[in-house]
Amino acid sequence: MFFLMAVMSTIAWLWLIVSAFKENKVVWGIVMILFSPACIIYGLINWNKNLIPLIILIISILYFINLDPEELEAFVDPQESAGQFDQHNNTDDFETFLSNELERTE
């Protein structure tokens, strides 16, 4: 669900930017590229032409605001949240590798 909302939010953001450039509102387009929350303001000002992307953007923002931290953690690192991530020390592996390489070269 997180990935779907991220894609929907990106599509709505791009849709609003393209809409601004199509209406020759270049400044709005540039501002929305540099400062994405401006998309909401632009969508509200021009709601009659941009109602669908505005609704999609607002729904996705509300989803992200109400997102459960455990769900976000599962999306960021699915192996760790599933308990399949091996918790070993990478420093030990590197030290073992170095010692093996030193023994091999001697």
C-alpha positions as CSV (number, residue, x, y, z in Angstrom):
1,M,0.0,0.0,0.0
2,F,2.9,2.3,0.8
3,F,4.4,1.9,-2.7
4,L,1.0,2.4,-4.4
5,M,0.5,5.7,-2.5
6,A,4.0,6.9,-3.3
7,V,3.4,6.2,-7.0
8,M,0.0,7.9,-6.9
9,S,1.4,10.9,-5.1
10,T,4.2,11.2,-7.7
11,I,1.7,11.0,-10.5
12,A,-0.5,13.7,-9.0
13,W,2.5,15.9,-8.4
14,L,3.6,15.5,-12.0
15,W,0.1,16.0,-13.3
16,L,-0.2,19.3,-11.4
17,I,3.2,20.5,-12.7
18,V,2.3,19.6,-16.3
19,S,-1.0,21.4,-15.9
20,A,0.8,24.5,-14.7
21,F,3.2,24.5,-17.6
22,K,0.3,23.9,-20.1
23,E,-1.5,27.0,-18.8
24,N,1.7,29.0,-19.3
25,K,2.2,29.4,-15.6
26,V,5.9,28.8,-15.8
27,V,6.6,30.3,-12.4
28,W,4.1,28.0,-10.7
29,G,5.6,25.0,-12.5
30,I,9.1,25.8,-11.3
31,V,8.0,26.6,-7.8
32,M,6.1,23.2,-7.6
33,I,9.2,21.4,-8.9
34,L,11.4,23.0,-6.2
35,F,8.8,23.1,-3.4
36,S,6.3,20.2,-3.8
37,P,3.8,21.5,-1.1
38,A,3.1,24.3,-3.6
39,C,1.2,21.8,-5.6
40,I,-1.6,21.8,-3.0
41,I,-1.8,25.6,-3.1
42,Y,-1.9,25.6,-6.9
43,G,-4.5,22.8,-7.0
44,L,-6.7,24.7,-4.6
45,I,-6.4,27.9,-6.6
46,N,-7.2,26.1,-9.8
47,W,-9.4,23.4,-8.4
48,N,-11.9,23.4,-11.3
49,K,-9.2,22.3,-13.7
50,N,-7.2,20.1,-11.3
51,L,-9.7,18.4,-9.1
52,I,-8.6,14.8,-9.8
53,P,-4.9,15.2,-9.2
54,L,-5.6,17.4,-6.1
55,I,-7.9,14.7,-4.6
56,I,-5.3,12.0,-5.3
57,L,-2.5,14.2,-3.8
58,I,-4.6,14.9,-0.7
59,I,-5.6,11.3,-0.2
60,S,-1.9,10.2,-0.5
61,I,-0.8,12.9,2.0
62,L,-3.4,11.8,4.5
63,Y,-2.2,8.2,4.1
64,F,1.4,9.2,4.8
65,I,0.3,11.2,7.8
66,N,-1.6,8.3,9.3
67,L,1.1,5.7,8.3
68,D,2.0,3.2,11.0
69,P,5.7,3.2,11.8
70,E,5.8,-0.6,11.6
71,E,4.4,-0.5,8.1
72,L,7.0,2.0,7.0
73,E,9.7,-0.2,8.6
74,A,8.5,-3.2,6.7
75,F,8.7,-1.2,3.4
76,V,12.1,0.1,4.1
77,D,13.7,-3.2,5.1
78,P,11.4,-6.1,4.4
79,Q,14.0,-8.8,5.5
80,E,14.6,-7.2,8.9
81,S,10.9,-6.7,9.7
82,A,10.3,-10.4,8.7
83,G,13.0,-11.5,11.1
84,Q,15.1,-13.0,8.4
85,F,17.9,-10.5,8.6
86,D,21.1,-12.0,10.0
87,Q,22.5,-9.8,12.8
88,H,26.2,-10.5,12.4
89,N,29.0,-8.1,12.8
90,N,30.4,-7.0,9.4
91,T,33.7,-5.9,11.1
92,D,34.4,-9.5,12.1
93,D,33.9,-10.6,8.5
94,F,36.3,-7.9,7.2
95,E,38.9,-8.8,9.9
96,T,38.6,-12.5,8.9
97,F,39.0,-11.6,5.3
98,L,42.1,-9.5,5.9
99,S,43.7,-12.2,8.1
100,N,43.1,-14.8,5.4
101,E,44.5,-12.6,2.7
102,L,47.6,-11.9,4.8
103,E,48.1,-15.6,5.5
104,R,47.7,-16.4,1.8
105,T,50.3,-13.8,0.7
106,E,52.9,-15.0,3.2
